[in-house]
Amino acid sequence: MAVKFFPVLVVISVLCPGVSFAASGVSGTVQGDIFVWNAPCNLDLSKYRYWEKAGTRPETEFAAAFSEDRKSLFIAAKCYDPAAAEKPGRAEDFLEVRLRTGQNSVFRIQVTPAGVISGSCSAEKPEESGFLWLRSRVKSYPDHWETEIVLDVARIRQKPDWFSAWQLELSRKVSPEKCARRLVIPRKDASGREVNSYYCVLRALPGASAPEEYVIRKRRRPVALTDGWESAAWKDIPALSLRYEHWKHGLSSGFVPEVSAKIQYDPERIFILYKVEDCFIRGDFKKDQQLVCLDSAVEIFLQPHGSRFYYNLESNCIGTILLRRNCFENGKQLHTPMPPELLKRIRRHSSLPGNLAGEISTPTVWYLALQVPREVFSSAAKFLPLAGQVWRGNVFKCADRTSHPHWLAWHKCGTYHEPEAFGTFRFEE
């Protein structure tokens, strides 16, 4: 048995405008497998469970799978050739795969029994048209040859589980037959756990519950920015805890900090105090409206009563802030950065130094206090008493670009920007 291994990386070219592929009649649906996020391209075809016939003259079988992080698409094929003895080297054959994505872009891949691979792309969306990297392996047997192809599809946003199905069309040079199938995959990871549209698994941590609401207490004592967690100003304020983890395959580190928050209010301000029992702490961003979520950061999302907008107030561990107003219009999410003069009115104090450099790699408890004028969240709130109002929202912790990334939430949700899954914040009367 001759075995050929070709770890080929190929840049897919962009087809000229007007070039398109039309499937020769879609007949049925093929179920794709889900592999672990770092699954290898090793020509072990036993890992594929769902095989389909793509032709009978001669016979061709194929299977497909996605990595659980949805960054890679695997396509495997068994190409039978009873007349192989009459075709030394099988030089006349090749397998062609045409892939139409949910955004109606088409990729064409050809692989030969000798392991030569090539391809092209017709993309309606500019962000899909640049590069598409391929890897392939080929094995030859006396009566057939096998191939496994891996495509990097990370930049194609609409995968065939949360959006419309993709379409696979297969053909061979030695056969007049073509096969076209819809490709669907389950909304699960390789362990069978449900994933959200960001392909995260929601994991309940010990002590997790589904709180119906958090009551924001009225301020009964003066509150200074430097008042501690157990100070007279805060000791009687109940704490909420972040007990849900968004596990991202290939990214989550396994480190989970303990994160709590206390919230109270007076007629003009909302007071927030975070406590984070953390490690691997970064505070690189020093200017407001930078992407503080890449640092060790805490976030509160709030949707005022009766408003179609919600606000994400994100703060890294040294008190740098990002604040945006968000809404959904015509199925699209719109983000509006709030003006600098409004951010300057948010008072903040961190227990960590503002000139923090590098990463703190030892266990450290840090605190962050915020005093937020209520009109930051809604101009209407400036004229309405907060007492008795019911807002919706959530609280998060993230550390995207630290050495130990993690993502936590207070209220059970699929994604951070999911207003329908917000919890309830009730202002005490």
C-alpha positions as CSV (number, residue, x, y, z in Angstrom):
1,M,0.0,0.0,0.0
2,A,1.4,3.4,-1.0
3,V,0.7,6.2,1.4
4,K,1.2,9.8,0.5
5,F,1.1,12.6,3.1
6,F,0.8,16.2,1.8
7,P,0.6,18.9,4.5
8,V,-0.2,21.4,1.8
9,L,-1.1,25.0,2.5
10,V,-2.8,26.6,-0.5
11,V,-4.0,30.2,-1.0
12,I,-7.4,30.1,-2.7
13,S,-7.6,32.5,-5.5
14,V,-10.7,34.8,-6.1
15,L,-12.7,34.1,-9.2
16,C,-13.5,36.9,-11.6
17,P,-16.8,38.7,-11.1
18,G,-19.7,36.9,-12.7
19,V,-18.3,33.5,-12.2
20,S,-20.6,31.3,-10.2
21,F,-21.4,27.6,-9.6
22,A,-24.9,26.2,-9.9
23,A,-25.5,22.9,-8.1
24,S,-26.9,20.2,-10.3
25,G,-30.0,19.6,-8.1
26,V,-29.7,19.2,-4.3
27,S,-30.8,15.8,-3.2
28,G,-31.1,15.3,0.5
29,T,-29.1,16.4,3.5
30,V,-25.8,15.1,5.0
31,Q,-25.2,15.2,8.7
32,G,-21.8,16.5,9.8
33,D,-19.9,15.3,12.7
34,I,-18.4,17.5,15.5
35,F,-14.7,16.9,16.3
36,V,-12.6,18.3,19.1
37,W,-11.3,21.8,18.5
38,N,-7.7,20.6,17.8
39,A,-8.6,17.4,15.8
40,P,-5.8,16.5,13.4
41,C,-5.9,15.8,9.7
42,N,-4.5,12.3,10.0
43,L,-6.5,10.2,7.5
44,D,-8.1,8.2,10.2
45,L,-11.5,8.0,8.5
46,S,-13.0,5.9,11.3
47,K,-13.7,9.1,13.2
48,Y,-16.4,10.0,10.7
49,R,-19.8,8.5,11.5
50,Y,-22.0,9.7,8.7
51,W,-21.1,8.6,5.2
52,E,-22.9,9.4,2.0
53,K,-22.6,8.0,-1.5
54,A,-21.6,10.6,-4.1
55,G,-21.6,8.3,-7.1
56,T,-21.7,4.7,-8.2
57,R,-19.9,4.8,-11.5
58,P,-17.3,4.3,-10.0
59,E,-18.4,4.4,-6.4
60,T,-17.5,7.5,-4.2
61,E,-18.3,8.0,-0.5
62,F,-17.8,11.2,1.5
63,A,-18.3,12.5,5.0
64,A,-18.0,16.0,6.6
65,A,-17.3,17.4,10.1
66,F,-16.6,20.7,11.9
67,S,-14.3,21.3,14.7
68,E,-16.2,22.2,17.9
69,D,-14.9,25.8,17.7
70,R,-16.2,25.9,14.1
71,K,-12.9,27.2,12.8
72,S,-12.2,24.1,10.6
73,L,-14.2,22.1,8.1
74,F,-13.2,18.5,7.5
75,I,-14.1,16.7,4.3
76,A,-13.2,13.0,3.8
77,A,-13.7,10.9,0.7
78,K,-13.2,7.3,-0.5
79,C,-12.8,7.1,-4.2
80,Y,-13.1,3.6,-5.6
81,D,-11.6,2.6,-8.9
82,P,-12.0,-1.0,-10.0
83,A,-10.0,-0.3,-13.1
84,A,-7.1,1.0,-11.2
85,A,-4.7,-1.7,-12.5
86,E,-5.3,-0.3,-16.0
87,K,-4.5,3.3,-14.9
88,P,-1.0,3.4,-13.5
89,G,-0.7,6.2,-10.9
90,R,-4.4,7.1,-11.4
91,A,-3.2,10.2,-13.2
92,E,-6.5,10.7,-14.9
93,D,-8.6,11.1,-11.8
94,F,-9.3,13.9,-9.3
95,L,-12.0,14.8,-6.8
96,E,-13.7,18.1,-7.0
97,V,-15.6,19.6,-4.0
98,R,-17.7,22.7,-4.4
99,L,-18.8,24.3,-1.1
100,R,-21.5,27.0,-1.0
101,T,-21.8,28.8,2.3
102,G,-24.8,30.4,3.9
103,Q,-23.6,33.8,2.5
104,N,-23.8,32.3,-1.0
105,S,-20.0,32.3,-1.5
106,V,-18.6,29.3,-3.4
107,F,-15.3,27.5,-2.8
108,R,-14.0,25.0,-5.3
109,I,-11.3,22.5,-4.2
110,Q,-9.6,19.8,-6.3
111,V,-7.4,17.0,-5.0
112,T,-5.7,14.3,-7.1
113,P,-4.6,10.8,-6.1
114,A,-1.1,12.2,-6.1
115,G,-2.0,14.7,-3.4
116,V,-2.0,17.8,-5.6
117,I,-4.6,20.3,-4.3
118,S,-5.8,23.5,-5.7
119,G,-8.8,25.8,-5.4
120,S,-10.7,29.0,-6.1
121,C,-13.3,31.2,-4.4
122,S,-16.2,33.2,-5.6
123,A,-17.2,35.4,-2.7
124,E,-20.0,38.0,-2.6
125,K,-18.8,39.3,0.8
126,P,-15.3,41.0,0.6
127,E,-14.4,39.7,4.1
128,E,-14.7,36.1,2.8
129,S,-12.7,36.6,-0.4
130,G,-9.1,36.8,0.9
131,F,-7.4,33.6,1.9
132,L,-8.6,30.1,2.5
133,W,-6.0,27.7,3.7
134,L,-6.1,24.0,3.0
135,R,-4.5,20.9,4.3
136,S,-4.8,17.5,2.7
137,R,-3.7,13.9,3.0
138,V,-4.0,11.1,0.5
139,K,-3.7,7.3,0.8
140,S,-3.7,4.9,-2.1
141,Y,-5.0,1.3,-2.0
142,P,-5.2,-1.3,-4.8
143,D,-8.9,-0.6,-5.5
144,H,-9.4,3.0,-4.3
145,W,-7.8,6.1,-2.9
146,E,-8.8,8.1,0.2
147,T,-8.4,11.8,1.0
148,E,-9.0,14.0,4.0
149,I,-9.2,17.8,3.4
150,V,-9.3,20.5,6.1
151,L,-10.4,24.0,5.3
152,D,-9.9,27.1,7.6
153,V,-13.4,28.6,7.7
154,A,-13.0,30.7,10.8
155,R,-13.7,34.0,9.0
156,I,-17.0,32.7,7.5
157,R,-19.5,33.9,10.2
158,Q,-22.6,32.1,9.1
159,K,-22.0,28.4,9.9
160,P,-24.5,25.7,9.0
161,D,-25.9,25.3,12.5
162,W,-27.1,28.8,13.6
163,F,-27.8,30.0,10.0
164,S,-28.8,28.5,6.7
165,A,-27.4,25.1,5.7
166,W,-24.3,25.0,3.5
167,Q,-24.2,23.0,0.3
168,L,-21.7,20.4,-0.8
169,E,-21.3,19.3,-4.4
170,L,-18.9,16.4,-5.3
171,S,-17.8,15.1,-8.6
172,R,-14.9,13.1,-10.1
173,K,-13.1,13.3,-13.4
174,V,-13.6,9.6,-14.1
175,S,-17.4,9.8,-13.4
176,P,-20.2,11.6,-15.1
177,E,-22.2,11.7,-11.8
178,K,-22.5,14.7,-9.5
179,C,-23.8,14.8,-6.0
180,A,-25.2,17.8,-4.2
181,R,-26.2,17.7,-0.5
182,R,-27.2,20.2,2.1
183,L,-24.7,20.1,5.0
184,V,-26.1,20.5,8.6
185,I,-24.4,20.1,11.9
186,P,-25.8,20.0,15.5
187,R,-25.5,22.9,18.0
188,K,-23.2,20.8,20.2
189,D,-19.5,20.3,21.0
190,A,-17.6,17.1,20.6
191,S,-18.9,15.9,24.0
192,G,-22.5,16.5,23.1
193,R,-23.0,19.6,25.2
194,E,-25.1,22.5,23.8
195,V,-23.1,25.5,22.4
196,N,-24.3,29.0,21.8
197,S,-23.8,31.1,18.7
198,Y,-20.3,31.9,19.8
199,Y,-19.7,28.2,20.2
200,C,-19.2,28.4,23.9
201,V,-20.5,25.9,26.4
202,L,-22.3,27.4,29.4
203,R,-21.1,25.7,32.5
204,A,-22.7,26.1,35.9
205,L,-20.1,26.5,38.6
206,P,-20.5,25.1,42.2
207,G,-23.2,27.2,44.0
208,A,-24.8,28.3,40.7
209,S,-28.5,29.2,40.8
210,A,-30.9,31.1,38.6
211,P,-31.6,34.2,40.6
212,E,-34.9,35.9,39.6
213,E,-33.7,39.3,40.5
214,Y,-31.2,41.4,42.3
215,V,-32.6,44.2,44.5
216,I,-30.5,47.4,44.3
217,R,-30.7,48.9,47.8
218,K,-31.2,52.6,48.5
219,R,-28.1,54.3,49.9
220,R,-28.5,54.7,53.7
221,R,-25.0,56.0,54.5
222,P,-22.5,58.2,52.7
223,V,-20.5,56.2,50.2
224,A,-16.9,57.2,49.4
225,L,-15.0,55.7,46.5
226,T,-12.5,54.2,48.9
227,D,-15.0,52.5,51.2
228,G,-14.2,48.8,51.5
229,W,-16.3,45.7,50.9
230,E,-17.0,45.3,54.7
231,S,-17.2,49.0,55.5
232,A,-20.2,50.6,57.1
233,A,-21.3,51.9,53.6
234,W,-21.3,48.4,52.1
235,K,-21.5,45.7,54.7
236,D,-25.3,45.4,54.6
237,I,-25.6,45.5,50.8
238,P,-26.2,41.9,49.4
239,A,-23.7,40.6,46.9
240,L,-24.3,38.8,43.6
241,S,-21.8,36.2,42.4
242,L,-20.8,35.1,39.0
243,R,-21.4,31.4,38.9
244,Y,-21.7,30.6,35.2
245,E,-18.7,30.1,32.9
246,H,-18.7,30.5,29.2
247,W,-16.2,27.8,28.2
248,K,-14.5,28.5,24.8
249,H,-12.9,25.5,23.2
250,G,-9.2,26.0,22.7
251,L,-9.2,29.3,24.5
252,S,-10.6,28.9,28.1
253,S,-7.7,28.2,30.4
254,G,-9.5,26.4,33.2
255,F,-8.7,29.2,35.7
256,V,-11.9,30.5,37.3
257,P,-11.7,33.6,39.7
258,E,-14.2,34.3,42.4
259,V,-16.1,37.4,41.4
260,S,-18.8,39.3,43.3
261,A,-20.5,42.7,43.1
262,K,-22.6,44.9,45.3
263,I,-24.9,47.7,43.9
264,Q,-26.8,50.5,45.6
265,Y,-28.2,53.8,44.5
266,D,-29.4,57.3,45.5
267,P,-31.6,59.7,43.6
268,E,-28.7,60.8,41.3
269,R,-26.2,57.9,41.2
270,I,-25.7,54.2,41.0
271,F,-22.8,52.8,43.1
272,I,-21.1,49.6,42.1
273,L,-18.4,47.8,44.0
274,Y,-16.6,44.7,42.5
275,K,-14.5,42.2,44.4
276,V,-12.4,39.8,42.4
277,E,-10.2,37.0,43.8
278,D,-8.0,36.8,40.8
279,C,-4.6,35.8,39.4
280,F,-2.9,36.4,36.0
281,I,-4.1,40.0,36.1
282,R,-3.5,42.5,33.3
283,G,-4.4,46.2,33.1
284,D,-2.7,47.3,29.9
285,F,-5.3,49.7,28.6
286,K,-5.0,53.2,30.1
287,K,-7.4,55.2,28.0
288,D,-11.2,55.1,28.1
289,Q,-13.0,53.5,25.2
290,Q,-10.2,51.1,24.5
291,L,-11.0,47.3,24.4
292,V,-10.7,46.8,28.1
293,C,-12.3,43.3,27.8
294,L,-8.9,42.1,26.6
295,D,-7.5,42.9,30.1
296,S,-8.7,41.5,33.4
297,A,-12.1,43.2,33.3
298,V,-15.6,43.3,34.9
299,E,-18.7,44.4,33.0
300,I,-22.2,45.4,33.8
301,F,-24.9,45.5,31.1
302,L,-28.0,47.5,31.9
303,Q,-31.3,48.1,30.1
304,P,-33.4,50.9,31.7
305,H,-37.1,50.3,32.1
306,G,-39.0,50.9,28.9
307,S,-35.9,51.5,26.8
308,R,-35.0,49.6,23.6
309,F,-31.3,50.4,24.3
310,Y,-29.0,48.6,26.7
311,Y,-25.6,49.9,27.9
312,N,-22.4,47.9,28.4
313,L,-20.2,49.5,31.0
314,E,-16.9,47.7,31.0
315,S,-14.0,48.4,33.3
316,N,-10.6,46.8,33.5
317,C,-8.9,46.1,36.8
318,I,-7.3,49.6,37.0
319,G,-10.5,51.5,36.2
320,T,-10.2,52.2,32.5
321,I,-13.8,52.3,31.1
322,L,-15.5,51.4,27.8
323,L,-19.2,52.5,27.6
324,R,-21.5,51.9,24.6
325,R,-25.2,52.1,23.9
326,N,-26.6,49.1,22.0
327,C,-29.7,48.1,20.2
328,F,-30.9,45.7,17.5
329,E,-32.4,47.1,14.3
330,N,-33.4,45.0,11.3
331,G,-31.6,42.0,12.7
332,K,-28.3,43.9,13.1
333,Q,-26.6,44.9,16.3
334,L,-25.7,48.6,16.6
335,H,-23.1,49.9,19.0
336,T,-22.7,53.6,19.8
337,P,-19.7,54.7,21.9
338,M,-20.8,57.2,24.5
339,P,-19.1,60.7,24.4
340,P,-15.9,61.3,26.4
341,E,-17.5,64.1,28.5
342,L,-20.0,61.5,29.8
343,L,-17.3,59.0,30.7
344,K,-15.5,61.7,32.7
345,R,-18.4,62.0,35.0
346,I,-18.1,58.3,36.0
347,R,-16.0,58.3,39.2
348,R,-13.8,55.2,39.7
349,H,-11.3,53.8,42.1
350,S,-9.3,50.6,41.9
351,S,-7.2,48.9,44.6
352,L,-4.6,48.3,42.0
353,P,-2.1,51.0,40.8
354,G,-3.1,52.9,37.6
355,N,0.4,52.3,36.1
356,L,0.1,48.5,36.3
357,A,2.6,47.0,33.9
358,G,2.8,43.3,32.8
359,E,0.9,40.6,34.5
360,I,0.4,39.8,38.2
361,S,0.9,36.1,38.3
362,T,0.2,35.6,42.1
363,P,-3.2,35.3,43.7
364,T,-4.5,38.8,44.3
365,V,-7.8,40.2,45.5
366,W,-8.7,43.5,43.8
367,Y,-11.6,45.8,44.2
368,L,-13.1,48.3,41.8
369,A,-15.6,51.0,42.9
370,L,-17.7,53.0,40.4
371,Q,-20.1,55.9,41.0
372,V,-22.2,56.4,37.9
373,P,-24.6,59.3,37.3
374,R,-28.0,57.7,36.3
375,E,-28.2,59.8,33.1
376,V,-25.2,57.9,31.8
377,F,-27.6,55.0,31.1
378,S,-30.7,56.9,29.9
379,S,-31.5,60.6,29.4
380,A,-35.1,59.7,30.5
381,A,-33.7,58.3,33.8
382,K,-32.6,61.9,34.7
383,F,-36.2,62.9,35.1
384,L,-37.7,59.8,36.5
385,P,-37.2,58.6,40.1
386,L,-35.3,55.3,40.2
387,A,-37.2,54.0,43.2
388,G,-39.4,51.0,42.2
389,Q,-38.1,50.8,38.6
390,V,-37.2,47.4,37.1
391,W,-34.2,47.3,34.8
392,R,-32.7,44.3,33.1
393,G,-29.1,43.4,32.7
394,N,-26.2,41.1,33.6
395,V,-22.7,41.2,35.1
396,F,-19.6,39.6,33.5
397,K,-15.9,38.9,34.1
398,C,-13.5,38.4,31.2
399,A,-9.8,38.2,30.6
400,D,-9.4,37.7,26.9
401,R,-5.7,38.3,26.4
402,T,-4.3,37.4,29.7
403,S,-2.2,34.2,30.0
404,H,-5.3,32.4,31.5
405,P,-8.4,33.6,29.5
406,H,-11.8,33.0,31.1
407,W,-15.4,34.3,30.8
408,L,-18.0,34.4,33.6
409,A,-21.6,35.6,34.0
410,W,-24.0,36.3,36.8
411,H,-27.2,35.4,35.1
412,K,-27.5,32.4,32.9
413,C,-27.2,33.4,29.2
414,G,-26.1,32.3,25.8
415,T,-23.9,35.3,24.9
416,Y,-23.1,38.6,26.6
417,H,-25.1,40.7,24.1
418,E,-28.3,38.8,24.6
419,P,-30.9,41.2,26.1
420,E,-33.6,38.5,26.1
421,A,-31.5,36.5,28.6
422,F,-30.8,39.4,31.0
423,G,-31.6,39.1,34.6
424,T,-33.7,41.6,36.6
425,F,-32.5,44.5,38.7
426,R,-35.1,46.0,40.9
427,F,-34.5,49.4,42.6
428,E,-35.7,49.3,46.2
429,E,-38.5,51.7,47.0
